[in-house]
Amino acid sequence: ATAGAEPPAVLGRVITESGEIDDAAWMIRCAAVRDALHRTRRSSRGAKDILAELGGGDVAVATGVLLGATARRVPVLLDGPVGVAAGMVSRDLAGQARHWCLLADHGGHPAVRLAADVLGLTPLLDLRMDLGEGANALVALPLLRSVLALSAALPVHPSLGGDDDADPATDEPQSTDPSYPDVNDPYVNDTDPDLAEPDFAEPEPAGPGPASTGADEQPASGWRAG
């Protein structure tokens, strides 16, 4: 409903417990989605109307989580059809929400692949597990934490290179000014306010974030993001 796609194009094939493809079950799903879209064909395509008529409690809760994270500038790792469906609705309620979404893996699911294209998301992984229950996100989260920890530990990005006159032993630039004290000298007073590093304080945000809590103007859902 939010992407204007046909049900057969976004519903994955049904796999039974024995690993066989159940075409009959897949056709029943396609018919159910088709009937729901036909029933609401004259309704508004506003985000809240779609959520009320076609979405369930899980999609509504996930949408609220995304909007709250957007207001607080917190990235969210999406996984599976429910997550990307909430991302589509959140995009229509607050255009900046898609910039705070990360996609763990599309898992080969056609609906997730379509939503990723609409939201402009590139999957972090390509494991194709398609297990559901947030399995892809649980796999990607430790990897993201390791990447952030490694990036924070490096004093400078390797692609930026180092200072040509840096001391190879300490990797500290050597000053040519004789009046400038050597910070590596043990006799230099490390409590000197001129040599002490300033304390870093994270600036307070100017507002609640890009998401708005005002009245919904019911924007029509578009095909492409932006």
Secondary structure, 3 states (H helix, E strand, C coil): CCCCCCHHHHCCCCECCCCCECHHHHHHHHHHHHHHHHHCCCCCCCHHHHHHHCCCHHHHHHHHHHHHHHHCCCCEEECHHHHHHHHHHHHHHCHHHHHHEEECCCCCCHHHHHHHHHHCCCCCCCCCCCCCCCHHHHHHHHHHHHHHHHHHHCCCCHHHCCCCCECCCCCCECCCCCCCCCCCCCCCCCCCCCCCCCCCCCCCCCCCCCCCCCCCCCCCCCCCCC
